[in-house]
Amino acid sequence: MPDEKAKRLIAPRHQSVARLLGAQQTFQAPRYQRNYAWGNHEISTFLRDMANCLQSRLAGGEGKHHFFGGLVTVDAPIPASSRSNLEVVDGQQRLATFAMLISQIRHALVAVASALETGDKLKPVLEQRAAMIATSYEVLQDEIQLENIEVARVQLSAPDQPFFAALLAGGTPAQERKSHRLLADAYKQIGEYVRELIDSVADAPAKAERLHYLHEVLKTDWTIIHMAATDKDDAYMLFQVLNDRGVSLTEGELLRSATLEAMEKAAGLGQISEVEELWDEVLAEEPHIVRNAIGWLYASQIGQWPSRGTSLDDYMLAFFPAVSRDTRLDTRGVGELVEQMRRLATEFRGIKSLTAGDWPISAAGSNSWQRNRLRLLTFHLRYTDCISLLIAATNLPCAVFTRLVVLLERFAFRYHVIGEGPRDRAQAVLNRFAVDIRRNAEAFEMAALRGELHVLVERFVPDATFMAAVEQLRYTRGQFGNKPLKYLLMTLEDFHRWFDDNPQGDPVCRDETRILDFESGTIEHVYAQHADDQDPALDAMVDTLGNLTFLSGPENDRLGSRAFAHKRPLFQESGLTMNRRIGQREAWTVQAIEERAAQLVAMAMRIFQI
């Protein structure tokens, strides 16, 4: 029995753009592939690459090579056709832009020729060049069932192709979607570049020469590696590997293609349109945002972050179990897939909220102070390893979700920010509990999670380690170096009254109506950084923990660099307990700084117990 794998080939060919488009083949983007998405930035870069190569030729050089990366296709034969039809797996954006450039070159040749007198010898030459451009790169003569037909060499996905064809033909079709607007803008921008290029010279021969050099760049200077696969699985595997660095939308692009292809035969147009729109919403974000979100969702479902070896099948099983490689979707399966896509889009929005520090569930049952803890956790402390757990926990009651956020916030500061504990150990625990919640939210026990986080803390950031790290915290002049200090001072203030009342159990904020603002609040030096009356002994301690406190912006402006005797009344009037305690002191001395540091460390040791 022959080895099926032996028949599966990937044939890479390094060739010029002109040779790629001029071969006896057509390129077709499937309906389910992402629509045209290049904007002004990408087109400007594309034209800058052209200008660099063109300048070398205009200066008398032999040309300047520019490599456009890889194009991945898979065989998609057309019944009864003699041509090779290739389905585009990766590279639709570049192919479409090449086609628009070629179209504008042809239109420019026609325009220059039209301006010449009938007897001018250059006129038929330019007309012939324009015709050659069309037959060589834009349309292909094919024969199907004894009928000659013309086929566009580059065909975009179904929602874009009619608009694209009309655009290249010189029409002004109605723009019905975002991709149409992007195509029209790109075509216009490329056309303006070509017109400016030929308008910069006066006579027709010079214009013809410039258009000739544009063609030469496509024939010689611009190259691409065409990786043509015979098997679709191999093509998508290759696409995934090539894009593993996150330059493209990678996993999101793959999933979009796979889901829409799976439902194409059995779904109604309304279902296909809905899934397309949901994918458009997801993939409209920056590539790294999409990649991270899909990673967190995958970890939340499977229990581990996707790796280089994670295949498309793995992602499909995690997000779209309705799709099976071995069976075609029926009407019921399509309905399940649509519902799974809705859920994925909803959770994607939830992850956007979580990473922005916004409450992802109904605010009913929570207050502003509690919701602010989430912002501190994910936005200010930037602890995102817990996102997989938090997105799963949106299925929990609000009160449980709130307690989870407060627990994770204290864990993140001690284990991650201060202790720099191993990320993978914490991720394993957090991801496992995420999976457990998805399987049975009602069985979730906060005590079980706390117990495992406690084990991590005891092993990697025990009391002695945490105490030493807090004692060594210093104010720095760097732009981003003081967030941990500010967070610590704010949190100690939030739980100050609880600590003073012989603390028992978990930390409790006695006044949740008061919210300290991380953005506008500042760190104040009790003994000023540039004190009017300098004290060498205090200068040595100016940036230590005991000399630092938290103030609102207006309070900080009032205190300035004045001596303690002038600051003391303002501290006494402060709304913060820690500042009023400072105001109780008669003088600010080395001993006062040391005693206050010891008190703050003691508070931190108790508050950040897990």
C-alpha positions as CSV (number, residue, x, y, z in Angstrom):
1,M,0.0,0.0,0.0
2,P,1.6,3.3,-1.0
3,D,2.5,5.7,1.7
4,E,0.0,8.6,1.5
5,K,2.5,11.0,3.1
6,A,4.9,10.4,0.2
7,K,2.2,12.0,-2.1
8,R,2.0,15.1,0.1
9,L,4.5,17.6,-1.2
10,I,5.4,21.2,-0.4
11,A,7.4,22.7,-3.2
12,P,9.0,26.0,-2.4
13,R,9.9,28.3,-5.3
14,H,11.8,31.5,-5.0
15,Q,10.7,33.7,-7.9
16,S,9.9,37.2,-9.0
17,V,6.5,38.7,-8.5
18,A,6.0,38.9,-12.2
19,R,6.9,35.2,-12.7
20,L,4.5,34.3,-9.9
21,L,1.6,36.1,-11.4
22,G,2.5,35.3,-15.0
23,A,2.5,31.5,-14.7
24,Q,-0.3,29.3,-16.0
25,Q,-2.2,29.5,-12.6
26,T,-4.8,31.4,-10.7
27,F,-4.9,32.4,-7.1
28,Q,-8.2,32.2,-5.2
29,A,-8.8,33.2,-1.6
30,P,-11.6,31.1,0.0
31,R,-14.7,32.8,1.2
32,Y,-13.9,32.1,4.8
33,Q,-10.5,33.8,4.7
34,R,-10.0,37.2,6.3
35,N,-11.0,40.1,4.0
36,Y,-8.6,42.7,2.7
37,A,-7.1,44.5,5.7
38,W,-4.2,46.7,4.6
39,G,-4.5,50.3,5.5
40,N,-2.5,53.5,4.9
41,H,0.5,52.3,6.9
42,E,0.9,49.0,5.0
43,I,0.4,50.6,1.6
44,S,2.8,53.4,2.4
45,T,5.4,50.8,3.3
46,F,4.7,48.9,0.1
47,L,5.2,52.0,-2.0
48,R,8.3,53.0,-0.1
49,D,9.7,49.6,-1.0
50,M,8.9,50.3,-4.6
51,A,10.4,53.7,-4.5
52,N,13.7,52.3,-3.1
53,C,14.0,49.8,-5.8
54,L,12.9,52.2,-8.5
55,Q,15.4,54.9,-7.4
56,S,18.2,52.4,-7.9
57,R,17.2,51.8,-11.5
58,L,16.6,55.5,-12.3
59,A,20.1,56.2,-11.0
60,G,21.5,53.9,-13.6
61,G,21.9,50.9,-11.4
62,E,21.0,47.2,-12.0
63,G,18.2,47.2,-9.5
64,K,17.8,46.5,-5.8
65,H,16.5,43.3,-4.5
66,H,13.5,43.2,-2.1
67,F,12.2,40.0,-0.6
68,F,8.4,39.9,0.1
69,G,8.4,36.8,2.3
70,G,6.4,33.7,1.7
71,L,3.1,32.8,0.0
72,V,1.4,29.6,1.0
73,T,-1.1,27.9,-1.3
74,V,-2.8,24.5,-1.7
75,D,-4.1,22.8,-4.8
76,A,-7.8,23.5,-5.5
77,P,-8.4,22.0,-8.9
78,I,-11.3,23.3,-11.1
79,P,-13.2,20.5,-12.8
80,A,-12.6,20.3,-16.5
81,S,-10.1,23.2,-16.4
82,S,-6.6,23.1,-17.8
83,R,-5.2,25.7,-15.4
84,S,-3.7,25.2,-12.0
85,N,-6.0,26.8,-9.4
86,L,-4.4,27.5,-6.1
87,E,-6.2,28.3,-2.9
88,V,-4.4,31.0,-0.9
89,V,-3.7,30.0,2.7
90,D,-1.4,33.0,3.5
91,G,-0.6,36.0,1.3
92,Q,-3.9,37.3,0.1
93,Q,-3.1,40.9,1.2
94,R,0.2,41.0,-0.8
95,L,-1.4,39.3,-3.9
96,A,-4.2,41.8,-3.9
97,T,-1.8,44.7,-3.6
98,F,0.4,43.4,-6.3
99,A,-2.7,43.1,-8.5
100,M,-3.7,46.7,-7.8
101,L,-0.2,48.0,-8.6
102,I,-0.2,46.1,-11.9
103,S,-3.7,47.5,-12.8
104,Q,-2.5,51.0,-12.1
105,I,0.6,50.5,-14.3
106,R,-1.7,49.3,-17.1
107,H,-4.1,52.3,-16.7
108,A,-1.1,54.6,-16.7
109,L,0.2,53.1,-20.0
110,V,-3.2,53.6,-21.5
111,A,-3.3,57.2,-20.3
112,V,0.1,58.1,-21.7
113,A,-0.8,56.4,-25.0
114,S,-4.1,58.2,-25.2
115,A,-2.4,61.6,-24.9
116,L,-0.2,60.9,-28.0
117,E,-1.1,61.7,-31.6
118,T,-2.3,58.9,-33.8
119,G,0.9,58.9,-35.9
120,D,3.3,58.9,-32.9
121,K,5.4,55.7,-33.1
122,L,5.3,55.4,-29.3
123,K,1.5,55.2,-29.2
124,P,1.1,51.6,-30.4
125,V,4.1,50.5,-28.3
126,L,2.5,51.7,-25.1
127,E,-0.9,50.2,-26.1
128,Q,0.8,46.9,-26.8
129,R,2.5,47.0,-23.4
130,A,-0.8,47.7,-21.7
131,A,-2.4,44.7,-23.4
132,M,0.6,42.6,-22.5
133,I,0.2,43.6,-18.8
134,A,-3.4,42.5,-18.9
135,T,-2.9,39.2,-20.5
136,S,0.3,38.3,-18.7
137,Y,-0.7,39.3,-15.1
138,E,-4.3,40.1,-14.8
139,V,-6.4,37.6,-16.8
140,L,-5.8,34.0,-17.8
141,Q,-7.2,32.3,-20.9
142,D,-8.7,29.0,-19.9
143,E,-10.8,26.4,-21.6
144,I,-13.6,24.6,-19.7
145,Q,-15.8,22.1,-21.5
146,L,-14.8,23.3,-24.9
147,E,-15.5,26.9,-24.0
148,N,-12.8,29.6,-23.9
149,I,-13.1,31.9,-20.8
150,E,-11.1,34.7,-19.2
151,V,-10.3,34.2,-15.5
152,A,-8.9,36.8,-13.1
153,R,-5.5,35.6,-12.0
154,V,-6.0,37.0,-8.5
155,Q,-9.4,36.4,-6.9
156,L,-10.2,37.6,-3.4
157,S,-12.6,36.1,-0.9
158,A,-16.3,36.1,-1.9
159,P,-17.4,39.4,-0.1
160,D,-14.6,41.3,-1.8
161,Q,-14.1,39.8,-5.3
162,P,-17.0,41.6,-7.2
163,F,-15.9,44.9,-5.7
164,F,-12.2,44.2,-6.5
165,A,-12.9,43.2,-10.1
166,A,-14.9,46.4,-10.7
167,L,-12.2,48.5,-9.0
168,L,-9.5,47.1,-11.2
169,A,-11.6,47.6,-14.3
170,G,-11.7,51.3,-13.5
171,G,-15.1,51.5,-12.0
172,T,-16.3,53.1,-8.8
173,P,-18.4,50.3,-7.2
174,A,-20.4,51.0,-4.0
175,Q,-18.5,50.4,-0.8
176,E,-20.6,48.1,1.4
177,R,-18.1,47.0,4.0
178,K,-14.8,48.0,5.6
179,S,-12.7,45.8,3.4
180,H,-14.2,47.6,0.3
181,R,-13.2,51.0,1.7
182,L,-9.6,49.7,2.4
183,L,-9.4,48.3,-1.1
184,A,-10.6,51.6,-2.6
185,D,-8.2,53.6,-0.5
186,A,-5.3,51.3,-1.3
187,Y,-6.0,51.4,-5.1
188,K,-6.3,55.2,-5.0
189,Q,-3.1,55.6,-3.0
190,I,-1.2,53.3,-5.4
191,G,-2.7,55.2,-8.4
192,E,-1.6,58.5,-7.0
193,Y,2.0,57.2,-6.6
194,V,2.1,56.0,-10.2
195,R,0.6,59.3,-11.5
196,E,3.0,61.4,-9.5
197,L,5.9,59.3,-10.8
198,I,5.1,59.9,-14.5
199,D,3.9,63.5,-14.0
200,S,7.3,64.4,-12.6
201,V,8.7,64.2,-16.1
202,A,7.5,66.1,-19.1
203,D,7.7,64.1,-22.3
204,A,6.1,60.8,-23.2
205,P,9.3,58.8,-23.7
206,A,10.4,59.7,-20.2
207,K,7.0,58.7,-18.8
208,A,7.2,55.4,-20.7
209,E,10.7,54.7,-19.3
210,R,9.5,55.1,-15.7
211,L,6.6,52.8,-16.3
212,H,9.0,50.3,-17.9
213,Y,11.2,50.5,-14.7
214,L,8.1,49.8,-12.6
215,H,7.6,46.7,-14.6
216,E,11.2,45.7,-14.3
217,V,11.0,45.9,-10.5
218,L,8.2,43.4,-10.6
219,K,10.1,41.2,-13.1
220,T,13.5,41.2,-11.4
221,D,13.8,43.1,-8.1
222,W,10.8,42.0,-6.1
223,T,10.8,38.3,-5.1
224,I,8.7,36.0,-3.1
225,I,8.9,32.3,-1.9
226,H,5.9,30.5,-3.1
227,M,5.2,27.4,-1.0
228,A,2.7,25.3,-2.9
229,A,1.3,22.4,-0.9
230,T,-0.8,19.5,-2.3
231,D,-2.5,18.8,1.0
232,K,-4.6,21.4,3.0
233,D,-3.4,20.2,6.4
234,D,0.2,20.6,5.4
235,A,-0.5,24.1,4.0
236,Y,-2.1,25.3,7.3
237,M,0.6,23.7,9.4
238,L,3.2,25.5,7.3
239,F,1.2,28.8,7.7
240,Q,1.1,28.3,11.5
241,V,4.8,27.6,11.8
242,L,5.8,30.5,9.5
243,N,3.7,32.9,11.6
244,D,4.7,31.6,15.0
245,R,6.5,34.9,15.9
246,G,3.2,36.7,16.0
247,V,3.8,38.9,12.9
248,S,0.4,37.8,11.6
249,L,-2.9,37.0,13.2
250,T,-1.8,33.3,13.2
251,E,-4.2,31.3,15.4
252,G,-7.1,33.7,14.9
253,E,-6.7,33.6,11.2
254,L,-6.5,29.8,11.2
255,L,-9.5,29.4,13.3
256,R,-11.5,31.8,11.2
257,S,-10.7,29.8,8.1
258,A,-11.4,26.5,9.7
259,T,-14.7,27.4,11.2
260,L,-16.1,29.1,8.1
261,E,-14.9,26.3,5.9
262,A,-16.5,23.6,8.2
263,M,-19.9,25.3,8.1
264,E,-19.9,26.3,4.4
265,K,-21.8,23.3,3.1
266,A,-24.6,23.1,5.7
267,A,-25.0,26.7,7.0
268,G,-27.4,29.3,5.9
269,L,-26.1,32.7,4.7
270,G,-27.3,34.4,7.9
271,Q,-25.3,31.9,10.0
272,I,-22.1,32.4,7.9
273,S,-22.5,36.1,8.0
274,E,-22.9,36.1,11.7
275,V,-19.8,34.0,12.3
276,E,-17.8,36.2,9.8
277,E,-18.9,39.4,11.6
278,L,-17.9,37.9,15.0
279,W,-14.5,36.9,13.6
280,D,-14.1,40.4,12.0
281,E,-14.7,41.8,15.5
282,V,-12.0,39.6,17.1
283,L,-9.4,40.0,14.3
284,A,-9.9,43.8,14.2
285,E,-7.6,44.0,17.2
286,E,-3.8,44.2,17.0
287,P,-2.2,40.8,16.4
288,H,-0.5,40.5,19.8
289,I,-3.9,41.2,21.5
290,V,-5.5,38.5,19.5
291,R,-2.7,36.0,20.1
292,N,-2.7,36.7,23.9
293,A,-6.5,36.5,24.1
294,I,-6.6,33.2,22.3
295,G,-3.7,31.9,24.5
296,W,-5.6,32.8,27.7
297,L,-8.8,31.3,26.4
298,Y,-7.0,28.1,25.4
299,A,-5.3,27.8,28.8
300,S,-8.6,28.4,30.5
301,Q,-10.1,25.5,28.5
302,I,-7.2,23.1,28.4
303,G,-5.1,24.0,31.5
304,Q,-1.9,25.1,29.8
305,W,-0.7,27.9,27.5
306,P,-0.5,26.8,23.8
307,S,3.0,25.9,22.6
308,R,4.8,25.8,19.3
309,G,3.5,22.3,18.9
310,T,-0.2,23.2,19.4
311,S,-1.9,22.4,16.2
312,L,-5.0,23.7,14.6
313,D,-6.9,20.5,15.6
314,D,-6.0,21.3,19.3
315,Y,-7.5,24.8,19.0
316,M,-10.6,23.5,17.3
317,L,-11.1,20.9,19.9
318,A,-10.8,23.5,22.7
319,F,-13.1,26.1,21.1
320,F,-15.2,24.4,18.5
321,P,-15.9,20.8,19.6
322,A,-18.8,20.7,17.2
323,V,-16.4,20.4,14.3
324,S,-14.9,17.0,13.7
325,R,-12.2,16.2,11.1
326,D,-13.9,13.0,10.2
327,T,-17.5,14.1,9.7
328,R,-19.2,17.0,7.9
329,L,-21.4,19.3,10.0
330,D,-25.1,18.9,9.7
331,T,-27.7,21.6,10.5
332,R,-27.5,20.8,14.2
333,G,-23.7,20.9,14.2
334,V,-23.7,24.3,12.5
335,G,-26.1,25.6,15.1
336,E,-23.7,24.4,17.8
337,L,-20.7,25.9,16.1
338,V,-22.5,29.3,15.8
339,E,-23.3,29.2,19.5
340,Q,-19.6,28.3,20.3
341,M,-18.5,31.2,18.2
342,R,-20.8,33.6,20.1
343,R,-19.3,32.3,23.3
344,L,-15.8,32.8,22.1
345,A,-16.5,36.4,21.0
346,T,-18.2,37.1,24.3
347,E,-15.2,35.8,26.2
348,F,-12.9,37.7,23.9
349,R,-14.7,40.9,25.0
350,G,-14.4,39.7,28.6
351,I,-10.6,39.4,28.2
352,K,-10.4,42.9,26.7
353,S,-12.2,44.2,29.8
354,L,-10.0,42.2,32.2
355,T,-6.7,43.4,30.7
356,A,-8.0,47.0,30.7
357,G,-8.9,46.6,34.4
358,D,-12.6,46.9,33.7
359,W,-15.2,44.7,35.6
360,P,-16.2,42.0,33.1
361,I,-19.5,41.0,34.7
362,S,-22.6,42.8,35.9
363,A,-21.7,45.4,38.5
364,A,-24.7,44.5,40.6
365,G,-23.5,43.0,43.8
366,S,-20.2,44.8,43.8
367,N,-19.0,48.3,44.8
368,S,-16.5,50.6,43.3
369,W,-13.8,49.8,45.8
370,Q,-14.1,46.1,44.9
371,R,-14.1,46.7,41.2
372,N,-11.0,48.9,41.6
373,R,-9.1,45.9,43.0
374,L,-9.4,44.3,39.6
375,R,-7.9,47.4,37.9
376,L,-5.0,47.3,40.4
377,L,-4.4,43.6,39.7
378,T,-4.5,43.5,35.9
379,F,-3.8,47.0,34.8
380,H,-1.5,48.6,37.4
381,L,0.3,45.5,38.7
382,R,0.1,44.0,35.2
383,Y,-0.4,40.5,36.5
384,T,-2.0,38.8,33.5
385,D,-1.1,35.2,34.3
386,C,-4.4,35.0,36.1
387,I,-6.5,36.1,33.1
388,S,-7.3,32.5,32.2
389,L,-8.7,31.9,35.7
390,L,-10.6,35.2,35.8
391,I,-12.3,34.7,32.4
392,A,-13.5,31.2,33.6
393,A,-14.5,32.8,36.9
394,T,-17.0,35.1,35.2
395,N,-19.3,32.1,35.4
396,L,-19.2,32.4,39.3
397,P,-21.5,34.5,41.4
398,C,-20.4,38.1,41.7
399,A,-19.6,37.8,45.4
400,V,-17.3,34.8,44.7
401,F,-15.7,36.5,41.8
402,T,-15.0,39.6,43.9
403,R,-13.3,37.5,46.7
404,L,-11.3,35.8,44.0
405,V,-10.0,39.1,42.7
406,V,-8.9,40.3,46.1
407,L,-7.1,37.0,46.8
408,L,-5.3,37.1,43.5
409,E,-4.4,40.7,44.0
410,R,-2.6,40.0,47.2
411,F,-1.0,36.9,45.8
412,A,0.2,38.7,42.7
413,F,1.9,41.4,44.7
414,R,3.7,39.0,47.1
415,Y,4.6,36.2,44.7
416,H,5.0,37.9,41.4
417,V,5.8,41.6,41.9
418,I,7.9,41.4,45.0
419,G,9.1,37.8,45.2
420,E,9.5,37.2,41.4
421,G,8.3,33.6,41.9
422,P,8.4,31.2,39.0
423,R,5.7,32.1,36.6
424,D,5.1,28.6,35.3
425,R,4.4,27.2,38.8
426,A,1.7,29.8,39.4
427,Q,0.3,29.5,35.9
428,A,-0.1,25.7,36.3
429,V,-2.2,26.2,39.4
430,L,-4.3,29.1,38.0
431,N,-5.0,27.3,34.7
432,R,-6.0,24.1,36.4
433,F,-8.6,25.9,38.6
434,A,-9.8,27.7,35.4
435,V,-10.5,24.3,33.8
436,D,-12.2,23.0,37.0
437,I,-14.5,26.1,37.1
438,R,-15.5,25.5,33.5
439,R,-16.3,21.9,34.2
440,N,-18.3,22.5,37.4
441,A,-18.5,26.1,38.6
442,E,-20.6,25.1,41.6
443,A,-17.9,22.9,43.0
444,F,-15.3,25.7,43.1
445,E,-13.8,26.1,46.6
446,M,-11.9,29.3,47.3
447,A,-10.1,27.5,50.2
448,A,-8.7,24.9,47.8
449,L,-7.2,27.6,45.6
450,R,-5.9,29.6,48.6
451,G,-4.2,26.4,49.9
452,E,-2.3,25.8,46.7
453,L,-1.3,29.5,46.4
454,H,-0.2,29.3,50.0
455,V,2.1,26.4,49.1
456,L,3.7,28.4,46.3
457,V,4.2,31.4,48.6
458,E,5.8,29.3,51.3
459,R,8.1,27.6,48.9
460,F,9.2,30.5,46.7
461,V,8.5,33.7,48.7
462,P,8.5,32.7,52.4
463,D,8.1,35.3,55.1
464,A,11.8,36.0,55.5
465,T,12.2,36.6,51.7
466,F,9.1,38.8,51.5
467,M,10.1,40.8,54.6
468,A,13.6,41.5,53.3
469,A,12.3,42.5,49.9
470,V,9.7,44.9,51.4
471,E,12.4,46.4,53.7
472,Q,14.6,47.1,50.6
473,L,12.0,48.9,48.6
474,R,13.3,52.3,47.5
475,Y,11.9,55.2,45.6
476,T,13.5,55.5,42.2
477,R,13.7,58.3,39.7
478,G,12.9,56.0,36.8
479,Q,9.6,56.6,34.9
480,F,8.0,53.3,35.7
481,G,9.9,52.1,38.8
482,N,7.6,53.1,41.6
483,K,4.3,51.3,40.9
484,P,5.0,48.6,43.5
485,L,5.7,51.2,46.1
486,K,2.6,53.2,45.3
487,Y,0.5,50.1,45.3
488,L,1.9,48.9,48.7
489,L,1.3,52.3,50.4
490,M,-2.3,52.5,49.0
491,T,-3.1,48.9,50.1
492,L,-1.6,49.4,53.6
493,E,-3.8,52.5,54.0
494,D,-6.9,50.5,52.8
495,F,-6.4,47.9,55.5
496,H,-4.9,50.2,58.2
497,R,-7.9,50.3,60.5
498,W,-8.4,46.5,60.2
499,F,-4.7,46.1,61.2
500,D,-5.1,48.4,64.1
501,D,-8.1,46.4,65.5
502,N,-6.2,43.2,66.3
503,P,-6.5,41.7,62.8
504,Q,-8.2,38.3,62.4
505,G,-8.8,36.3,59.2
506,D,-8.6,37.9,55.8
507,P,-7.8,41.6,55.5
508,V,-10.9,43.8,55.5
509,C,-11.2,47.4,54.3
510,R,-13.2,49.3,56.9
511,D,-14.3,52.0,54.5
512,E,-15.1,50.8,51.0
513,T,-16.7,54.1,50.1
514,R,-13.3,55.7,49.9
515,I,-11.3,54.8,46.8
516,L,-7.6,55.8,46.5
517,D,-6.8,56.9,43.0
518,F,-3.7,55.1,41.6
519,E,-3.5,57.4,38.6
520,S,-3.7,60.8,40.3
521,G,-2.2,59.8,43.7
522,T,1.5,60.4,44.3
523,I,4.3,59.2,46.6
524,E,5.3,61.9,49.1
525,H,8.7,62.1,50.8
526,V,8.0,63.2,54.4
527,Y,11.6,64.5,54.6
528,A,11.7,66.2,51.2
529,Q,14.0,65.0,48.3
530,H,15.3,68.6,48.1
531,A,14.7,69.8,51.6
532,D,15.1,73.5,52.3
533,D,17.0,72.6,55.5
534,Q,19.1,69.6,54.6
535,D,20.1,67.0,57.2
536,P,22.9,64.6,56.1
537,A,21.5,61.8,58.3
538,L,18.0,62.1,56.8
539,D,19.4,62.6,53.3
540,A,20.7,59.0,53.5
541,M,17.2,57.7,54.2
542,V,15.2,60.0,51.9
543,D,14.1,57.2,49.5
544,T,13.5,54.5,52.1
545,L,10.1,53.0,52.9
546,G,9.8,54.7,56.3
547,N,10.1,58.2,54.7
548,L,7.4,57.6,52.1
549,T,3.7,58.0,52.1
550,F,0.7,58.3,49.8
551,L,-1.0,61.6,49.0
552,S,-3.6,62.8,46.5
553,G,-2.3,65.1,43.8
554,P,-3.6,68.3,45.4
555,E,-2.2,67.4,48.8
556,N,1.2,66.7,47.3
557,D,1.2,70.2,45.6
558,R,0.5,71.8,49.0
559,L,3.3,70.1,50.8
560,G,6.2,70.7,48.3
561,S,9.7,70.7,49.7
562,R,8.9,72.4,53.0
563,A,10.3,71.3,56.4
564,F,8.4,68.8,58.5
565,A,7.3,71.5,60.9
566,H,5.4,73.1,58.1
567,K,4.1,69.8,56.7
568,R,2.9,68.5,60.0
569,P,-0.4,70.4,60.2
570,L,-1.3,69.1,56.7
571,F,-0.6,65.5,57.7
572,Q,-2.7,66.0,60.8
573,E,-5.7,67.1,58.6
574,S,-5.2,64.3,56.0
575,G,-8.0,61.9,55.3
576,L,-5.5,59.0,55.4
577,T,-4.8,57.2,58.6
578,M,-1.1,56.7,57.9
579,N,-0.6,60.4,57.3
580,R,-2.4,61.4,60.5
581,R,0.0,59.0,62.3
582,I,2.9,60.9,60.8
583,G,1.3,64.1,62.0
584,Q,1.3,62.9,65.6
585,R,5.1,63.0,65.7
586,E,6.7,66.1,67.1
587,A,9.8,65.8,64.8
588,W,10.8,63.7,61.8
589,T,14.1,62.0,62.8
590,V,16.1,58.9,61.8
591,Q,14.4,57.0,64.6
592,A,10.9,58.1,63.4
593,I,11.7,56.8,59.9
594,E,13.0,53.5,61.2
595,E,10.0,53.0,63.5
596,R,7.6,53.8,60.7
597,A,9.4,51.5,58.3
598,A,9.1,48.7,60.9
599,Q,5.4,49.3,61.3
600,L,4.7,49.3,57.5
601,V,6.7,46.1,57.1
602,A,4.7,44.5,59.9
603,M,1.5,45.6,58.2
604,A,2.6,44.2,54.9
605,M,3.5,40.8,56.5
606,R,0.0,40.5,57.9
607,I,-2.0,41.8,55.0
608,F,-0.2,39.8,52.3
609,Q,-0.5,36.5,54.1
610,I,-2.1,34.0,51.7
